[in-house]
Amino acid sequence: MTAAVWVSGAAGASAFMGRMQGLAVVVFPFLLMGFALAMERVQNSLDRLSVGRSQVEEFLETADDTDVENLAKDGLPSALDELRTRRQAS
């Protein structure tokens, strides 16, 4: 009698695992797509913040002490913006 209980328990566990695998097959693609879309948003925001080689060269050629302080304090994109703003004003 214990063997019969064990066999029915094993069959129940096997059915449960089959349902869980089916659920994973259905849910995983949606989770993967959501992750890919989230990473695309992160990449787009990083691309907007990135600075090209020509911009770095331009900054290094024309920077003075104030620009270097801004670079250390705020980062290159902000320092470039301020440098360009001062250039346009003068």
BELUR-V677293 format. One record per residue. N is the residue number from 1. RES is the residue in one small letter. OMEGA is omega as a letter, one per 30 degrees, with the letter a starting at -180 (* if undefined). Layout:
N_RES_OMEGA ; N_RES_OMEGA
This chain:
1_m_l ; 2_t_l ; 3_a_l ; 4_a_l ; 5_v_a ; 6_w_l ; 7_v_l ; 8_s_l ; 9_g_l ; 10_a_l ; 11_a_l ; 12_g_l ; 13_a_l ; 14_s_l ; 15_a_l ; 16_f_l ; 17_m_l ; 18_g_l ; 19_r_l ; 20_m_l ; 21_q_l ; 22_g_l ; 23_l_l ; 24_a_l ; 25_v_a ; 26_v_a ; 27_v_a ; 28_f_l ; 29_p_l ; 30_f_l ; 31_l_l ; 32_l_l ; 33_m_l ; 34_g_l ; 35_f_a ; 36_a_l ; 37_l_l ; 38_a_l ; 39_m_l ; 40_e_l ; 41_r_l ; 42_v_a ; 43_q_l ; 44_n_l ; 45_s_l ; 46_l_l ; 47_d_l ; 48_r_a ; 49_l_a ; 50_s_a ; 51_v_a ; 52_g_a ; 53_r_a ; 54_s_l ; 55_q_l ; 56_v_l ; 57_e_l ; 58_e_a ; 59_f_a ; 60_l_l ; 61_e_a ; 62_t_a ; 63_a_l ; 64_d_a ; 65_d_l ; 66_t_a ; 67_d_l ; 68_v_l ; 69_e_l ; 70_n_l ; 71_l_a ; 72_a_a ; 73_k_a ; 74_d_a ; 75_g_a ; 76_l_a ; 77_p_a ; 78_s_l ; 79_a_l ; 80_l_l ; 81_d_a ; 82_e_l ; 83_l_l ; 84_r_l ; 85_t_l ; 86_r_l ; 87_r_a ; 88_q_a ; 89_a_a ; 90_s_*
